[in-house]
Amino acid sequence: MARQRESWKTSMPSLIGPASSTGTRSRRKKPSNSFTWIKVKRTRDIVNSDWKEAQIAYRHGAWKAAIVLAGSTIEGLLLSALMQLSGRAKKEVIKERLLRISESKNRTGALEFLYLRELIELAVKLDLISSGPLKFSHSVNDYRNIIHPGLLIRDRTLRAGKLEAAAALSAAKMVARDLGDRKR
């Protein structure tokens, strides 16, 4: 009976790795770090580290950590892509957006000071990511704030569960796919 109840696990696709034919997971591979298009080594190392830790957190059931680290991965990917843009028109769009943000919010007008939501909006405006990752990334941005206990107390609808963590990792994969496709 217990075997029947657990059988759904072997038929579901896994975010971590394929199940073997015996119903147990095959030996797990190391999380892949394939952000080779990120030119700045320090930035690439940060993104790779966050992505690796997000996958490890997910594997160990640390849902909140997986969500927060997936959000950090998305932020690093978008920041890298925006910093590496070439072309006068694209740089003008970024400059105009940064100027508006620095004037309206009394913040420094540099890319690395932008919030995740602003990086997402800028990436969409410059057609760096498609609408799929856009929608998921906004959700990850909202859920990433679950790091603050006060938010969880105020908003009882937010949870840090397995499904939310899986969605956050999927969003990071979609952003990485879109950005990586544009770099090839």
Backbone bond lengths (Angstrom), bond angles and torsions (degrees), N, CA, C in turn:
res aa  C-N    CA-C-N  psi(-1)  N-CA   C-N-CA  omega(-1)  CA-C   N-CA-C  phi
1 M - - - 1.452 - - 1.528 111.04 -
2 A 1.339 115.68 -45.33 1.471 119.36 178.80 1.518 110.25 -62.15
3 R 1.337 115.49 -34.89 1.470 119.15 178.50 1.514 111.67 -63.40
4 Q 1.339 116.41 -40.24 1.463 120.43 178.73 1.519 110.95 -63.85
5 R 1.324 116.88 -42.99 1.458 120.43 -179.64 1.519 112.05 -64.18
6 E 1.309 117.72 -31.52 1.453 121.92 -178.41 1.526 112.76 -88.21
7 S 1.330 118.85 -9.33 1.462 121.03 -174.31 1.528 113.17 -63.80
8 W 1.311 118.23 -26.48 1.466 120.34 179.61 1.522 111.10 -59.99
9 K 1.330 116.99 -29.12 1.461 120.58 -177.56 1.524 111.86 -63.13
10 T 1.319 117.41 -35.23 1.461 119.14 -177.77 1.515 112.27 -81.04
11 S 1.330 117.76 -17.63 1.461 119.23 -179.76 1.522 112.60 -93.37
12 M 1.326 117.85 -10.80 1.464 121.65 -179.57 1.522 109.99 -88.31
13 P 1.343 118.10 138.12 1.465 118.70 175.01 1.518 109.70 -65.40
14 S 1.290 115.92 145.62 1.453 120.79 -175.79 1.516 111.43 -107.51
15 L 1.318 116.09 145.91 1.455 120.37 173.39 1.519 110.82 -79.25
16 I 1.312 115.97 -22.90 1.457 120.20 -172.99 1.521 111.97 -92.49
17 G 1.293 118.17 -43.03 1.454 119.92 -179.44 1.511 109.78 178.39
18 P 1.310 117.59 165.26 1.451 120.79 -177.16 1.513 111.98 -71.97
19 A 1.323 115.51 149.01 1.458 120.21 174.35 1.519 107.66 -84.03
20 S 1.320 116.21 148.27 1.458 118.86 178.12 1.517 108.72 -82.12
21 S 1.310 117.30 171.73 1.459 121.16 -177.76 1.517 111.71 -68.24
22 T 1.321 119.07 -18.22 1.454 121.09 179.14 1.517 112.02 -84.15
23 G 1.324 117.25 -4.18 1.456 119.55 178.01 1.514 113.52 98.06
24 T 1.311 116.98 -5.72 1.469 119.08 176.63 1.514 107.94 -108.09
25 R 1.275 115.50 156.61 1.463 119.76 -179.01 1.525 110.31 -68.85
26 S 1.321 113.97 141.46 1.457 118.17 173.13 1.528 107.78 -71.77
27 R 1.301 116.55 166.64 1.460 120.41 179.85 1.522 109.38 -53.74
28 R 1.314 115.61 126.88 1.466 120.19 -176.06 1.515 111.18 -72.88
29 K 1.308 113.61 140.40 1.452 119.41 174.12 1.514 108.10 -83.74
30 K 1.310 115.18 156.94 1.464 119.96 172.93 1.522 108.33 -61.48
31 P 1.332 118.45 142.27 1.463 118.95 176.38 1.529 109.98 -55.26
32 S 1.341 114.89 137.08 1.465 117.78 -176.92 1.519 111.26 -80.52
33 N 1.291 115.32 141.60 1.459 122.95 175.71 1.510 106.31 -119.47
34 S 1.318 116.65 98.43 1.458 118.67 -173.12 1.523 112.05 -125.77
35 F 1.290 116.70 40.71 1.464 120.14 -179.97 1.526 109.59 -96.59
36 T 1.320 115.56 48.75 1.466 120.87 -175.34 1.521 112.68 -65.43
37 W 1.326 118.27 -20.27 1.466 121.36 179.31 1.529 112.43 -71.63
38 I 1.338 117.66 -14.95 1.464 120.13 177.61 1.523 107.18 -75.95
39 K 1.318 116.15 115.14 1.462 121.18 -171.88 1.528 113.87 -75.77
40 V 1.320 117.54 -36.10 1.470 120.79 -177.09 1.527 108.64 -81.53
41 K 1.324 115.80 116.47 1.468 121.20 -175.23 1.527 112.85 -56.60
42 R 1.306 117.75 -45.16 1.475 120.26 -179.10 1.524 111.14 -59.65
43 T 1.324 116.75 -44.18 1.462 121.05 179.06 1.522 110.15 -65.26
44 R 1.327 117.52 -44.76 1.462 122.10 178.56 1.523 110.66 -59.61
45 D 1.325 117.13 -41.91 1.466 121.05 178.75 1.529 111.52 -63.23
46 I 1.330 116.79 -40.72 1.469 120.91 179.12 1.525 110.27 -64.16
47 V 1.332 116.36 -47.54 1.467 120.60 -179.31 1.529 110.31 -63.78
48 N 1.329 116.96 -45.06 1.466 120.40 178.37 1.517 111.67 -60.09
49 S 1.316 117.62 -42.19 1.456 122.13 179.72 1.530 111.39 -63.39
50 D 1.329 116.45 -46.78 1.471 120.05 179.35 1.519 111.13 -62.86
51 W 1.335 117.01 -41.10 1.464 120.76 -179.13 1.528 110.49 -65.64
52 K 1.330 116.11 -44.84 1.465 120.46 179.14 1.535 109.99 -60.93
53 E 1.326 116.95 -45.63 1.465 120.42 -179.22 1.525 111.83 -67.41
54 A 1.328 118.25 -33.77 1.471 121.27 177.29 1.525 109.81 -62.35
55 Q 1.324 116.28 -42.98 1.466 120.18 179.71 1.529 111.58 -67.78
56 I 1.318 116.23 -39.68 1.468 119.78 178.42 1.533 109.70 -65.86
57 A 1.319 117.08 -43.04 1.472 120.95 178.40 1.527 110.11 -59.66
58 Y 1.322 116.45 -43.90 1.466 120.19 178.87 1.526 110.78 -60.77
59 R 1.316 115.44 -47.65 1.469 120.91 -178.98 1.525 111.78 -57.86
60 H 1.329 116.88 -31.91 1.463 120.72 -176.91 1.531 113.04 -98.84
61 G 1.322 116.90 9.55 1.463 120.11 175.56 1.516 114.28 77.44
62 A 1.310 117.68 16.95 1.467 121.90 177.43 1.533 107.05 -90.13
63 W 1.325 116.05 76.02 1.460 122.61 -170.59 1.522 112.60 -61.54
64 K 1.315 117.03 -46.43 1.468 119.86 -178.66 1.529 110.46 -61.31
65 A 1.303 116.69 -44.74 1.469 120.73 179.17 1.528 110.43 -62.36
66 A 1.328 117.59 -41.09 1.465 120.99 179.68 1.527 110.77 -62.35
67 I 1.336 117.20 -41.31 1.462 121.65 179.69 1.523 110.97 -64.79
68 V 1.318 116.19 -48.45 1.462 120.82 -178.23 1.529 110.45 -62.85
69 L 1.320 117.33 -43.15 1.463 120.83 -179.24 1.530 112.40 -71.44
70 A 1.316 118.04 -32.73 1.465 120.49 174.62 1.530 109.16 -65.26
71 G 1.335 117.32 -40.15 1.465 121.11 176.53 1.515 111.56 -63.21
72 S 1.308 116.04 -40.24 1.462 120.39 177.98 1.531 110.74 -65.63
73 T 1.325 116.39 -37.25 1.461 121.02 176.84 1.526 110.15 -62.43
74 I 1.334 116.82 -46.11 1.467 121.07 178.63 1.520 109.90 -60.00
75 E 1.327 116.47 -45.12 1.460 120.43 179.53 1.524 111.08 -59.39
76 G 1.324 117.21 -45.73 1.461 121.29 179.31 1.516 112.79 -64.19
77 L 1.332 116.77 -40.18 1.466 120.75 178.56 1.524 111.07 -63.50
78 L 1.330 116.54 -47.42 1.467 120.32 -179.24 1.522 111.38 -65.30
79 L 1.319 116.30 -43.55 1.454 120.64 179.44 1.536 110.39 -60.21
80 S 1.319 116.49 -44.80 1.463 120.69 178.88 1.518 111.44 -60.85
81 A 1.323 115.74 -47.18 1.469 119.71 -178.55 1.521 111.04 -62.25
82 L 1.319 117.53 -42.09 1.466 120.78 -179.64 1.521 111.47 -67.74
83 M 1.329 117.57 -38.51 1.457 120.66 -179.85 1.535 111.94 -69.20
84 Q 1.317 116.87 -25.89 1.462 121.36 -177.41 1.527 113.33 -91.50
85 L 1.327 117.39 -1.40 1.467 119.75 -177.93 1.511 111.44 -62.44
86 S 1.298 113.92 144.02 1.459 119.19 173.60 1.522 107.55 -122.35
87 G 1.268 116.50 166.69 1.455 120.74 -179.76 1.514 111.41 103.74
88 R 1.275 114.75 132.98 1.462 121.83 -175.50 1.531 112.50 -61.75
89 A 1.321 116.89 -45.15 1.469 120.36 -177.00 1.526 111.13 -61.54
90 K 1.334 116.63 -43.62 1.462 120.78 -179.74 1.520 110.95 -64.93
91 K 1.305 115.86 -42.49 1.467 119.43 179.52 1.524 111.16 -65.76
92 E 1.318 117.38 -33.07 1.472 121.26 177.23 1.532 110.85 -66.38
93 V 1.337 116.32 -40.68 1.470 120.50 178.25 1.525 109.57 -61.65
94 I 1.320 116.30 -45.27 1.465 120.51 179.59 1.524 110.47 -63.53
95 K 1.313 116.32 -46.16 1.463 120.82 -179.15 1.531 111.00 -59.74
96 E 1.329 116.66 -44.24 1.468 121.45 -179.94 1.530 110.46 -63.41
97 R 1.338 116.85 -43.26 1.467 121.24 -179.70 1.525 110.91 -65.57
98 L 1.322 116.77 -43.24 1.464 120.80 179.71 1.522 111.23 -64.11
99 L 1.315 116.70 -39.66 1.452 121.04 178.69 1.522 110.57 -62.56
100 R 1.336 116.59 -45.37 1.464 120.33 178.83 1.526 111.87 -61.83
101 I 1.321 116.34 -42.52 1.467 120.49 -179.32 1.524 110.47 -66.67
102 S 1.330 117.42 -44.59 1.463 119.91 -177.49 1.530 111.14 -66.43
103 E 1.328 117.75 -34.02 1.463 120.74 178.46 1.521 111.50 -73.40
104 S 1.327 116.86 -42.84 1.455 119.99 -173.63 1.520 113.57 -79.60
105 K 1.303 118.34 -26.02 1.459 120.53 -174.13 1.523 113.30 -118.61
106 N 1.318 116.08 7.83 1.456 120.54 178.98 1.533 111.32 53.75
107 R 1.345 115.16 44.77 1.454 121.14 179.48 1.517 109.69 -121.88
108 T 1.299 115.59 161.55 1.452 121.50 177.21 1.522 109.65 -65.40
109 G 1.302 116.98 137.74 1.455 121.55 -179.08 1.514 113.16 -89.24
110 A 1.301 118.13 62.31 1.457 122.49 177.02 1.523 108.32 -128.20
111 L 1.327 116.77 146.05 1.459 121.19 -176.74 1.526 113.24 -53.38
112 E 1.322 116.44 -42.47 1.465 118.90 -175.60 1.533 113.82 -68.72
113 F 1.333 117.30 -6.30 1.458 120.87 176.84 1.527 112.43 -99.30
114 L 1.332 116.83 -0.10 1.462 119.77 179.87 1.520 110.67 -76.53
115 Y 1.326 115.31 149.18 1.461 121.43 174.98 1.524 108.37 -79.90
116 L 1.322 116.15 161.90 1.458 120.52 -179.06 1.526 111.17 -55.91
117 R 1.312 118.12 -44.64 1.472 121.46 -179.73 1.534 110.63 -57.49
118 E 1.315 117.18 -40.54 1.475 121.19 179.89 1.528 111.38 -69.72
119 L 1.329 116.47 -37.68 1.465 119.88 177.04 1.525 110.58 -64.28
120 I 1.332 115.96 -40.33 1.467 120.82 178.52 1.520 110.09 -61.78
121 E 1.325 116.35 -48.91 1.472 120.66 -178.58 1.530 111.40 -61.26
122 L 1.303 116.84 -40.47 1.459 121.30 178.86 1.532 110.90 -66.47
123 A 1.319 117.05 -42.22 1.466 121.19 179.16 1.525 111.45 -63.53
124 V 1.325 116.58 -36.63 1.465 120.41 177.97 1.523 109.89 -69.76
125 K 1.318 116.71 -44.85 1.465 120.64 -179.70 1.533 111.00 -58.85
126 L 1.317 116.59 -35.28 1.463 121.44 179.99 1.532 112.17 -90.64
127 D 1.340 116.54 6.45 1.457 122.87 176.79 1.533 112.40 61.08
128 L 1.323 116.49 37.52 1.464 120.73 177.75 1.522 111.89 -85.95
129 I 1.337 116.35 -30.86 1.460 120.47 177.68 1.523 109.02 -128.33
130 S 1.325 115.18 153.65 1.458 120.86 -178.68 1.526 110.66 -87.92
131 S 1.313 116.24 -179.27 1.467 120.52 -174.55 1.526 112.53 -68.94
132 G 1.324 118.94 -29.07 1.474 120.76 178.77 1.519 112.36 -60.49
133 P 1.321 116.77 -60.06 1.465 118.67 177.47 1.525 112.57 -59.43
134 L 1.327 116.72 -31.84 1.468 120.31 178.48 1.522 110.13 -57.53
135 K 1.317 116.79 -51.31 1.474 121.02 -177.44 1.520 111.42 -63.84
136 F 1.323 116.29 -45.80 1.456 119.49 -179.83 1.525 111.65 -66.67
137 S 1.324 116.67 -38.57 1.465 120.41 -177.73 1.515 111.89 -65.56
138 H 1.337 117.45 -37.39 1.465 119.62 175.96 1.525 110.30 -62.56
139 S 1.321 116.71 -39.34 1.468 119.89 177.79 1.523 110.92 -65.21
140 V 1.322 116.03 -43.01 1.466 119.51 178.23 1.523 109.50 -61.00
141 N 1.317 116.95 -40.40 1.460 120.58 177.85 1.526 110.59 -57.55
142 D 1.332 116.52 -45.42 1.465 120.25 179.18 1.526 111.35 -65.52
143 Y 1.320 116.11 -45.37 1.464 119.88 -177.84 1.524 112.45 -71.82
144 R 1.321 116.64 -27.06 1.463 119.78 179.84 1.524 111.50 -61.23
145 N 1.311 115.86 -25.93 1.464 119.97 179.57 1.525 113.51 -73.91
146 I 1.340 117.34 -0.72 1.468 119.65 177.05 1.524 111.33 -67.65
147 I 1.294 116.40 -4.56 1.463 120.10 174.98 1.527 110.08 -64.41
148 H 1.336 116.20 -21.14 1.464 121.89 -179.72 1.526 110.25 -92.14
149 P 1.333 118.53 112.65 1.471 120.98 -179.08 1.538 113.07 -55.78
150 G 1.328 116.96 -35.79 1.461 119.54 -179.63 1.516 112.39 -59.37
151 L 1.322 116.77 -36.56 1.465 120.52 178.84 1.524 110.52 -65.07
152 L 1.323 116.50 -42.85 1.467 120.02 179.17 1.527 111.57 -65.24
153 I 1.317 116.53 -32.99 1.469 120.09 177.77 1.528 109.49 -69.85
154 R 1.316 117.24 -43.26 1.474 121.63 -178.50 1.514 112.98 -72.07
155 D 1.318 117.57 -41.67 1.466 121.90 -174.16 1.525 109.53 -113.64
156 R 1.312 114.94 97.16 1.466 119.89 -177.08 1.522 113.46 -75.12
157 T 1.326 117.57 -6.65 1.465 119.90 179.59 1.521 112.26 -82.29
158 L 1.328 117.09 -20.54 1.465 120.20 178.66 1.522 109.36 -78.65
159 R 1.320 116.03 134.14 1.453 120.84 175.26 1.519 108.81 -137.15
160 A 1.281 113.87 157.43 1.461 119.71 175.38 1.523 106.63 -116.43
161 G 1.325 115.89 82.04 1.456 121.35 -179.55 1.513 111.96 -113.59
162 K 1.311 114.34 -177.01 1.463 120.61 -178.22 1.528 111.62 -61.28
163 L 1.330 117.64 -42.00 1.466 120.40 -178.90 1.526 111.59 -65.20
164 E 1.319 116.59 -41.55 1.469 120.44 178.34 1.525 110.67 -64.82
165 A 1.325 116.31 -40.51 1.466 119.99 178.49 1.529 110.92 -65.71
166 A 1.335 117.08 -41.40 1.466 120.61 178.31 1.529 110.25 -62.59
167 A 1.328 116.92 -40.89 1.469 120.59 178.66 1.530 111.03 -64.38
168 A 1.324 116.95 -40.29 1.468 120.78 179.73 1.531 110.62 -64.31
169 L 1.336 116.86 -43.32 1.463 119.83 178.11 1.532 110.29 -64.79
170 S 1.325 116.78 -38.89 1.461 120.30 178.22 1.523 110.96 -63.90
171 A 1.323 116.89 -40.19 1.470 120.50 178.15 1.525 110.43 -61.22
172 A 1.325 116.76 -43.84 1.466 120.45 178.73 1.527 110.52 -61.79
173 K 1.344 116.53 -40.76 1.468 120.23 178.53 1.527 111.13 -63.67
174 M 1.350 116.94 -39.93 1.470 119.99 179.98 1.524 111.47 -66.31
175 V 1.333 116.40 -42.27 1.469 119.86 178.26 1.531 109.37 -63.12
176 A 1.329 116.31 -45.44 1.473 120.29 179.52 1.533 110.57 -61.32
177 R 1.327 116.78 -40.89 1.465 120.14 178.32 1.522 111.21 -62.10
178 D 1.331 116.35 -49.79 1.474 119.96 -178.82 1.527 111.23 -60.58
179 L 1.309 116.36 -46.80 1.462 119.60 -178.71 1.519 111.78 -68.17
180 G 1.319 116.69 -40.69 1.460 120.90 179.03 1.510 112.33 -64.97
181 D 1.347 116.63 -38.23 1.470 120.85 177.77 1.514 111.24 -62.26
182 R 1.317 117.22 -35.74 1.457 120.72 -178.60 1.527 112.06 -74.96
183 K 1.314 116.83 -21.51 1.471 120.52 -178.09 1.512 111.97 -85.80
184 R 1.331 117.92 -13.90 1.479 120.37 -177.80 1.491 111.94 -83.13
